[in-house]
Amino acid sequence: MKEYSLTRSYEMFSRAEQIVPHGYQGPQNPRFYDFGHAPVFLKRGEGCHVWDVDGNEYIDYLCALGAIVLGMRHPVVEEAARKQSETGDCMTFPSDKWLELAEYMVNRIPKMDWAIFAKNGSDVTSYLTQVARAHTGKPGIVMIHHAYHGFHFWCSSPASSIPPEYQSHIYPFHFNDIEDFEKVVQDHKGQLAAVMLTPVRHDIASDQELPEPGFFNKIREICDKEGMLLLLDDVRCGFRYHENGSAEYFGVDADMIAFGKAMSNGYPISVAMGKKKLMDAARTFLFIGTHFYSAAPMAASLACLKEIKASGAVAHMLQMGELLRKGILDSAKAHGIGVRYSGHPTMPLLMFEDDPLFAKAKRFCALAAERGVIFHPIHNWFLSAAHKKKDIEKTIGVCDECFKML
Ligand code: PMP
């Protein structure tokens, strides 16, 4: 058996750091891990398996941070994208696939009457705030404390690179805390365009939190009373809890929804959708990018969304997620290790008791990587439809060894 080594990954990373800020950015960066103990560059992916540049093989629980929902190189999606690329991808006008996808999504996503496509989650969450402001004529956006909606100015952490006025009119409240929401709304009464929500609280480095019963209904009531819109950022969760999106799963009556990631199994596309009453506001400003009409991601998205439904991917991911949760919790208990396993079973996060600096979590992820499993110490994990029972069983075996060593 090949010995585990990361020599090439880290040689490449030291070169990358010379010429790219941070080497590369995002929670995948090896400095989020026990540095030197996690793969940095990959060569190949297939299903739920990836191979790094040193030739090590892993079962991957990050799934391109949620973009991969059916498994890497899914044949149905790849075939659709390939066929479209051969015909034409980036062309002057939108392709027929553009209209087909828009009509398909409007039919599939309950209560949404229109759709507009972009490339990233950041594009479409920001766009929702613009439509809301155009519709209401008000500047204020309420959002959940620390929620990630992308890298754009309005929702980034305050930084010297962002003039404070770019973040004025943004008011945070705590997820699941209706009293806090009411207070924020009263404090800014008459100035608020919308509240932006995520279906769950999936912050980095913190226990994941599901909505309490009645949370979304109560927010809806207050929005209606105050003339605010309810925006749902379903970029990370979309098509993982429910094949028609998380609004249907949790019963959220959203005015607009942003999707990205899982809608295309890894191809670059995102979509903003809204109720009919917002169509006029959406016509008042420009929302365009050079590659917004690329046809291959649209073909991929059509194939992916249909395949999620046809294959029962959502039910499978839930089943595998529950199996993983039980296996990990049983094993931690057997070894007397205190852990918290939070979030929806398809997007969980494992945290350790008495681990304020995540040293145990990092050690656990390093041990798991050496044994062929990619987790993340502080970002939620993702299951995909390609994770099969044998992968989960192997993973639980690896976790058992890691707990033993911890
Ligand atoms: N919203 C949420 C909830 C996300 O998780 C992300 C990405 N992690 C975004 C928006 C931004 O998406 P993107 O990275 O595609 O711009």
Residues whose N, C-alpha, C, O or C-beta is under 5 A from the ligand:
A	BS01	PMP	N120 G121 S122 D123 Y148 H149 G150 D233 V235 R236 G260
